[in-house]
Amino acid sequence: MEILRVFNNNVVLSRDVNGREVILTGRGLGFQVKPGQQVDPAKVTRTFVPEDGRNTDNFGAMVAAIPPEHLLLADQALEAGRTQMPIPSSSVLSIALADHLSFAIKRQSQGLSFDYPLRAEVSHLYPSELAAARLVLAYINARLETPLVADEAVPIALHIVNAGFVTGDLSYTYQMTDVFAQLFDVLEHAYERPFDRDTVNAARFITHLRYFFVRAKSGRQLEEQGSKLQAAIVESYPDAYSTALKLQSVLELRLGEPLTDDEVTYLTLHVARMVNEGRN
């Protein structure tokens, strides 16, 4: 493999046999080498593939800024977590976790505390990812002289969510989580009662919304022209449809684009299921 750019003594940008630009790390990998020279494969310890159209130069610079021991620890923690729970295999996730880990360790060494305001939302909306994050954090803490606080599982869970849907930077996942919480507020206000986020139908609703965000961002909302189905659902669940219209208003306001009729129809179905489940 040919070296395209040297970031530091341990990180280089290269092109692999498939023609992809990849970030390679390894002790001394970039020491006294220049672009155009061949990579010494014996020195390569990890290979990171920039995903989701990410700029390779920016990605490589980010990798180069993270201490090698934190890169390794993040990789090992994710692999350990995957032995017990499904965690996306993603270079972006590995680097994001390593970057967060490095900052958290530095912040803790300086005696700085940080409050995660989305703690309750993450617990309700992403229980599986939070459970995986706790496994990852436990692995990390077992190898640190001073363990990180338990709440560090919250941002780790959000990084896992982000990797699972390849939505770009984490700010989009934060927005998505905030919108989910707002939608449940609308539901609870409309029906004047709480909704249990741990039920099967609530989980289905959240999963649908997560895929909706991906569809909306890529311009591929549901549009099946199922007018007869729409009419039947509206007639069968008028209250749920009325509530779905309120959810539609929130989503359109937050996302800045209109929802298709089919998206509203599926929202109606999910609302009806959750309402009926709560009454059983």
SULPE-V916282 format. One record per residue. N is the residue number from 0. RES is the residue in one letter. SS is DSSP state (A for helix, B for strand, O for the rest). PSI is psi in degrees with one decimal (* if undefined). D_CENTER is the distance of its C-alpha to the mean C-alpha in whole Angstrom. Layout:
<<N;RES;SS;PSI;D_CENTER> <N;RES;SS;PSI;D_CENTER>>
This chain:
<<0;M;O;140.4;31> <1;E;B;139.2;32> <2;I;B;128.1;31> <3;L;B;-33.5;30> <4;R;B;144.4;29> <5;V;B;120.2;29> <6;F;B;-43.8;27> <7;N;B;-168.8;29> <8;N;O;-19.4;31> <9;N;O;-4.0;28> <10;V;B;128.4;25> <11;V;B;158.7;26> <12;L;B;132.3;25> <13;S;B;172.8;27> <14;R;B;125.4;27> <15;D;O;-176.9;27> <16;V;O;-18.2;29> <17;N;O;4.0;27> <18;G;O;4.7;27> <19;R;O;143.7;24> <20;E;B;126.6;23> <21;V;B;155.0;22> <22;I;B;125.2;21> <23;L;B;139.3;24> <24;T;B;152.3;24> <25;G;O;144.4;27> <26;R;O;121.7;30> <27;G;O;9.1;32> <28;L;O;-36.0;31> <29;G;O;8.8;31> <30;F;O;120.1;35> <31;Q;O;37.3;37> <32;V;O;161.1;36> <33;K;O;157.1;36> <34;P;O;138.7;34> <35;G;O;-22.8;36> <36;Q;O;163.4;36> <37;Q;B;146.9;35> <38;V;O;140.0;32> <39;D;O;102.5;34> <40;P;A;-24.3;32> <41;A;A;-20.3;33> <42;K;A;-9.7;31> <43;V;O;123.4;28> <44;T;O;-34.8;26> <45;R;B;148.4;22> <46;T;B;126.6;21> <47;F;B;129.5;18> <48;V;O;113.3;17> <49;P;O;128.2;15> <50;E;O;169.1;13> <51;D;O;34.4;13> <52;G;O;22.4;16> <53;R;O;146.4;15> <54;N;O;122.5;19> <55;T;A;-34.5;20> <56;D;A;-45.8;22> <57;N;A;-40.5;20> <58;F;A;-43.7;17> <59;G;A;-39.7;20> <60;A;A;-36.2;21> <61;M;A;-43.9;18> <62;V;A;-43.6;19> <63;A;A;-25.3;22> <64;A;O;-9.3;22> <65;I;O;131.3;20> <66;P;O;135.9;23> <67;P;A;-36.6;23> <68;E;A;-28.4;23> <69;H;A;-35.3;20> <70;L;A;-46.5;19> <71;L;A;-45.0;21> <72;L;A;-41.2;20> <73;A;A;-44.9;16> <74;D;A;-47.9;17> <75;Q;A;-39.1;19> <76;A;A;-41.4;17> <77;L;A;-42.3;14> <78;E;A;-39.5;17> <79;A;A;-40.4;19> <80;G;A;-35.9;16> <81;R;A;-19.0;16> <82;T;O;-15.7;19> <83;Q;O;-25.7;19> <84;M;O;154.6;16> <85;P;O;118.3;13> <86;I;O;129.2;11> <87;P;O;140.2;9> <88;S;O;106.4;12> <89;S;O;132.1;11> <90;S;A;-37.5;13> <91;V;A;-40.7;10> <92;L;A;-44.4;8> <93;S;A;-45.9;12> <94;I;A;-40.9;13> <95;A;A;-42.4;10> <96;L;A;-44.0;11> <97;A;A;-41.7;15> <98;D;A;-45.1;15> <99;H;A;-43.4;13> <100;L;A;-45.1;16> <101;S;A;-43.2;19> <102;F;A;-40.2;18> <103;A;A;-40.9;18> <104;I;A;-43.1;21> <105;K;A;-43.8;23> <106;R;A;-41.9;23> <107;Q;A;-38.7;24> <108;S;A;-23.6;27> <109;Q;O;1.4;28> <110;G;O;22.1;28> <111;L;O;133.0;25> <112;S;O;155.9;23> <113;F;O;130.7;20> <114;D;O;132.2;19> <115;Y;O;103.4;16> <116;P;O;-17.2;17> <117;L;O;16.3;14> <118;R;A;-50.3;15> <119;A;A;-41.3;17> <120;E;A;-43.7;14> <121;V;A;-41.0;11> <122;S;A;-40.0;14> <123;H;A;-40.2;15> <124;L;A;-30.5;12> <125;Y;O;58.4;10> <126;P;A;-38.0;13> <127;S;A;-44.9;12> <128;E;A;-35.7;9> <129;L;A;-38.8;11> <130;A;A;-41.1;14> <131;A;A;-40.2;12> <132;A;A;-36.7;12> <133;R;A;-35.4;15> <134;L;A;-44.1;16> <135;V;A;-45.2;15> <136;L;A;-38.6;16> <137;A;A;-40.9;20> <138;Y;A;-44.6;20> <139;I;A;-48.1;19> <140;N;A;-30.3;22> <141;A;O;-13.3;24> <142;R;O;8.5;25> <143;L;O;145.0;25> <144;E;O;-40.4;28> <145;T;O;105.5;27> <146;P;O;149.0;24> <147;L;O;157.3;21> <148;V;O;156.2;21> <149;A;O;-30.9;19> <150;D;O;-12.2;17> <151;E;A;-15.2;15> <152;A;A;-25.3;13> <153;V;A;-56.4;11> <154;P;A;-30.5;10> <155;I;A;-41.1;9> <156;A;A;-40.7;7> <157;L;A;-35.4;5> <158;H;A;-37.1;4> <159;I;A;-42.6;4> <160;V;A;-47.4;3> <161;N;A;-43.1;1> <162;A;A;-35.1;4> <163;G;A;-23.8;6> <164;F;A;3.2;6> <165;V;O;55.1;7> <166;T;O;9.2;7> <167;G;O;-142.8;8> <168;D;O;164.1;9> <169;L;A;-21.3;7> <170;S;A;-32.7;10> <171;Y;A;-37.4;9> <172;T;A;-38.3;6> <173;Y;A;-43.1;9> <174;Q;A;-45.3;11> <175;M;A;-44.6;10> <176;T;A;-41.7;10> <177;D;A;-40.3;13> <178;V;A;-42.2;15> <179;F;A;-45.4;14> <180;A;A;-39.1;16> <181;Q;A;-38.3;19> <182;L;A;-39.8;19> <183;F;A;-33.0;20> <184;D;A;-41.4;22> <185;V;A;-43.5;24> <186;L;A;-47.0;25> <187;E;A;-33.2;26> <188;H;A;-39.6;28> <189;A;A;-37.6;29> <190;Y;A;0.3;30> <191;E;O;43.6;31> <192;R;O;157.7;30> <193;P;O;155.8;26> <194;F;O;129.3;24> <195;D;O;114.9;23> <196;R;O;-11.1;19> <197;D;O;-0.1;20> <198;T;O;162.6;22> <199;V;A;-45.3;21> <200;N;A;-32.1;22> <201;A;A;-39.8;19> <202;A;A;-39.3;17> <203;R;A;-40.5;18> <204;F;A;-45.1;18> <205;I;A;-42.7;14> <206;T;A;-42.8;13> <207;H;A;-43.8;15> <208;L;A;-38.9;14> <209;R;A;-43.5;10> <210;Y;A;-32.4;12> <211;F;A;-42.6;14> <212;F;A;-42.0;12> <213;V;A;-44.2;11> <214;R;A;-44.3;15> <215;A;A;-41.0;16> <216;K;A;-33.2;14> <217;S;A;3.8;16> <218;G;O;31.4;19> <219;R;O;55.1;20> <220;Q;O;157.5;20> <221;L;O;130.7;22> <222;E;O;80.9;26> <223;E;O;0.9;28> <224;Q;O;39.0;31> <225;G;O;65.4;32> <226;S;A;-37.7;34> <227;K;A;-42.2;36> <228;L;A;-42.5;33> <229;Q;A;-47.9;32> <230;A;A;-41.0;35> <231;A;A;-40.6;36> <232;I;A;-42.1;32> <233;V;A;-40.3;33> <234;E;A;-37.4;37> <235;S;A;-33.0;36> <236;Y;O;66.1;33> <237;P;A;-39.1;34> <238;D;A;-43.5;33> <239;A;A;-37.2;29> <240;Y;A;-41.3;30> <241;S;A;-40.7;31> <242;T;A;-39.0;28> <243;A;A;-34.2;26> <244;L;A;-34.8;27> <245;K;A;-40.6;26> <246;L;A;-38.5;23> <247;Q;A;-43.3;23> <248;S;A;-42.4;25> <249;V;A;-47.5;22> <250;L;A;-41.7;19> <251;E;A;-37.2;22> <252;L;A;-42.3;22> <253;R;A;-35.0;19> <254;L;A;-18.7;18> <255;G;O;23.2;21> <256;E;O;151.7;22> <257;P;O;151.1;24> <258;L;O;147.2;23> <259;T;O;162.2;25> <260;D;A;-35.8;27> <261;D;A;-37.8;26> <262;E;A;-40.3;22> <263;V;A;-36.6;25> <264;T;A;-45.4;26> <265;Y;A;-34.1;23> <266;L;A;-42.1;22> <267;T;A;-45.1;26> <268;L;A;-43.7;26> <269;H;A;-39.8;23> <270;V;A;-45.4;25> <271;A;A;-41.6;28> <272;R;A;-43.7;26> <273;M;A;-38.9;25> <274;V;A;-44.7;28> <275;N;A;-36.1;30> <276;E;A;-38.8;29> <277;G;A;-19.1;29> <278;R;A;-11.0;33> <279;N;O;*;33>>
